[in-house]
Amino acid sequence: MRLEKDYLGQIEVEDDAYYGAHTKRALLNFPSTNEKLDETFVWAYFMVKKACALLNVELGYLDERIGHAIVQACNEWQWLKEHIVVDPLCGGAGTSLNMNINEVIANRASELLGGRKGDYLVDPVNHVNLHQSTNDTFPTSAKIAVIVKLRKLIEAVIELQEKIQQKEKEFYAVRKPGRTELMDGPPIMLGQEFGAFADALARDRWRLHKVEERIRSVNIGGTAIGTGIGAPKDFVLKIVEKVREVTQVKIAKAENLIDATQNWDVFAEVHGLLKSLAVNLYKISNDIRLLGSGPNTAIGEIILPAVQAGSSIMPGKVNPVVPEYVMQLCHIVFGHDAILNHACALGNLELNQFAPLIVHTTLKSFTLLSNACSALAKYVVKIEANQKRCEENLLKSVSNLTPLIKLFGYEDVSRAVKQAGWDVVKTLEILASEHGMNIEQILKHLDLKKMTGLGYAL
């Protein structure tokens, strides 16, 4: 163990740890939740530190030798990330995480300059954190991570949408009964049902694409509360450009750094769109479960892929495990949205103290939904239509008789359906007898092929 000190006093830190006193205190204060920091966020944070070091050297505020050691340490983030150990849900608006990263970079940079861990030839605050605060580096890193993960999620949504559209074409000639409130409804094409799934995802894709415009606005340079206190004006004016250059992510300086520091509503907006995607994924997955249910004793209009054994006791059973997986992930996203709304609203005055919770839940939702889309895309392509069952179910649906209300009136048809015990053939027999017609004459008014087109009526 090595002995480190801060203004609170001395504390022991493990010899091989790249973190220091502040991180050690955080580990003691915040027991692990076994949650993991998002890797994209960690990368973004290291890149923000790299950009700050580069600019401070360029402007003459940081010794070139120290600055280059910081930059080199930041470039080694892939293995240094193992030493970012503060729990994602730490208290203090993210200060412990910022200091964890500062200390790891400082100790590694000190090694690069010939020192040892704990020597602090490069200081975590005076060098690595120069002209910065947790309150501008944390949200800036978070927004960069959101943009990167947003683009990956959009790619996953596109892939799923395209796979569903393939099924829309494949199933377009398959007629089946529609259902409203899980009860028999008028005829519909199986392809039309899948087309509706695809259109819902198209809206999600468009919404997610447009929201990037709002997340690009960052407050780096605003330091503690957005006034830029402790940072020279030339650094404040140039730092966004440097971060953009290092990360290759299109960000822009917020018009009002104070607003961008204290108000986190954009995260609520972004997550609201994630929730909308989760709503559609949930609906699509549940519909797939219903359409494939049985398969012999329920709907069974699609054949679900046998991706794994469905039971440890029932032979030959196949379960809709992937739709169930997706629905579980969506439940978590629904919960995250409620958490996030409260956390964003509960910021006080110049700062939101729940920044760690906001960032962690947002980034986790991105991961969950990307996984959900990818898993469902692989599953959907293996779905087959059970044409025989679709035709059988269609012929048994009394809702096929809907056009007859123009011929006999709603009340007469409804009474006949009830009298026939919801049997289609018996209903037709009753109507034919009551109105002096034969069944063949009535069937001329019922064209199942035309009923799935727009505006069919007698």
Secondary structure, DSSP 8 states (H G I E B T S, - for coil): -EEEEETTEEEEE-TT-S--HHHHHHHHHS---S----HHHHHHHHHHHHHHHHHHHHTTSS-HHHHHHHHHHHHTHHHHGGG--S-TT-STTTHHHHHHHHHHHHHHHHHHTT--TTT-SS-IIIIITTT--HHHHHHHHHHHHHHHHHHHHHHHHHHHHHHHHHHHHHTTT-EEEEEETTEEEEEEEHHHHHHHHHHHHHHHHHHHHHHHHHHTEE-TT-TTTSS-TTS-HHHHHHHHHHHHHHH----EE-S-HHHHHH--HHHHHHHHHHHHHHHHHHHHHHHHHHHT--SSSS---EE----S---SSSTT----HHHHHHHHHHHHHHHHHHHHHHHHHT-BTTB-TTHHHHHHHHHHHHHHHHHHHHHHHHHHTT-EE-HHHHHHHHHT-GGGGGGGHHHH-HHHHHHHHHHTTS-HHHHHHHHHHHTT--HHHHHTT--HHHHTSTT---
